[in-house]
Amino acid sequence: MSPEERIAELAPYGFSKRQARFLDLVMRHSGVCVQRQYASFASIVQGQKTRTLFAKLVRRGHASAFECRHNRGRVYHLHGHGLYAATGAMNSRYRRPVSAGHTTERLMMLDALISSADVVWLATRAELRNHFGVVVSTPPDGSQPRELRRSPVDGLCSDSMRVGVDPTGRTVLLYLVAPGGREDFRGLLARLVPILSGLPAWTLRLAFPRSLPEVYEAYQQVVREEWETPLQPQTIDELIWYFERRRDLPPGRSPFPADARFDRAAATFNGPRFDRFYRRWRRAGAAAFGEGSSSAISYALANGLGRIECFTLNHSYEHLSPVVSPSGAVAFPPGRHVDDIRSAEPTPAERAIQS
């Protein structure tokens, strides 16, 4: 379904187009939200209109409200079957109960998405494959297409990553920085090389939580190492020589008698980037250096075809950890879940905000 079709399907439930667009964004990318996020999305002051919308969602069984720590606000989990079914996502994972930790992560991701209001965000594997031009082949005998074969683009819509398209057609990749996730980010950059190399223009946006200002420069350094300094052929030759000798030595040991070339290589190739190359070389041999030797990304960055953008999420999330069940999941409170409420009449207050 196109965005316009999904919005049209939500209209009979009594939501304005602006409300429907917000609910569609939540259902496709987080499942949870807070009132200020709708106010930010709609560019309105948080007040009566916002409270009326969320009261309606809870009253009609579309959402459940959870008290947060120290009674500082509520988190709303959008789980109603009717709304998800209307947009073709009745089996969405975002309908399920979610842990308190993932609730905070999803709220941060939703804030990051809202901050890029001009971007159309992709949410399904089919949308990602269509955008990146992944061909799904059909066997000659006409049996089921081999669409279950995993493509590198399938993992681009994850807890920490989203892909979208801006009004100019530029691909936008949004990455949510997590505490202690620097090596995961390094591995992500390596996996993105063959994907981005085939795009005419792209932007990687890094969203930093306000609580992690000290890691900004560290992530910039990872980008410089992985993308702005491709490995040259002579460097790869020296790496292979060094790795072959490193493999034959006990961990942390140097050759005896001393080898000046080995010592120079150990000092030059010290650090997380080359440790990752070493692990990959042990598994794949010289093929491990393919992504690191590509100049396509550094060329794109130098010519403006590729961009790196960073921004900070200027909100606090520590207090938005909802009360959880003994199992660690945010469970639905008692009450009916309405599957089909199309015939329900809006209240006078709801009619007033549907413009």
Summary of the structure (lengths in Angstrom):
residues: 355
radius of gyration: 24.4
end to end distance: 24.3
largest distance: 87.8
contacts: 997
relative contact order: 0.15
helix: 48%
strand: 14%
